[in-house]
Amino acid sequence: MRIIRARLKPFGGSSEFVSIKGRIKGLIERNKGDVFNFVIDDGGIKSVKEFGPDYIDPELVGKTIIILDGPYYAIFNEDGIIDITEIEAIDESLPRQHTVDQLKKLRKLTKGIDIGDRISDLNKQGANISYYRNAIDSGIESYEDFEKSNKKFIPSWNLKNLMSPYSNKIKRVKDI
């Protein structure tokens, strides 16, 4: 379920729906306490819902709905007020070594019965798949591996007039 358009409820006249996430967020924040019309996409089914202090839709009360594709979410309160929150997701982070070890143990137990092992190799059948492999078999770098391999890295090396960010090459640019 996501909000794809919004507008203030027109009284007497008509107004257009806004379909840009920043403008939807701004519209809701600037007009707290007003009644809104939202176009909500629920798995391909689009419907117009009304919500505000004058009309509280029981389907929307207590729900948190994403605005377009994020990172803004609309929280529908029981009093008819809509709050906007921004939820930032962590895109990438490295797992710890014990997690990688657990994954390797699990892979060892499921070798041969995993669905990826049971289907035929698509590369041999002419499929255009560049990276068709199990990530655990090819290796997962842990945070400890990253720290170990970057132990000699010098942060802000270019501001210190060094030729390289690694400490084994400590020639200064000004010395040349």
Secondary structure, 3 states (H helix, E strand, C coil): CEEEEEEECCCCCCCCCECCHHHHHHHHHHCCCCCEEEEEEECCEEEEEEECCCCCCCCCCCCEEEECCCCEEEEECCCCCEEEEECCCCCCCCCCHHHHHHHHHHHHHHCCCCHHHHCCCCCCCCCCCCCCCCHHHHCCCCHHHHHHHCCCECCCCCCCCECCCECCCCCEHHHC
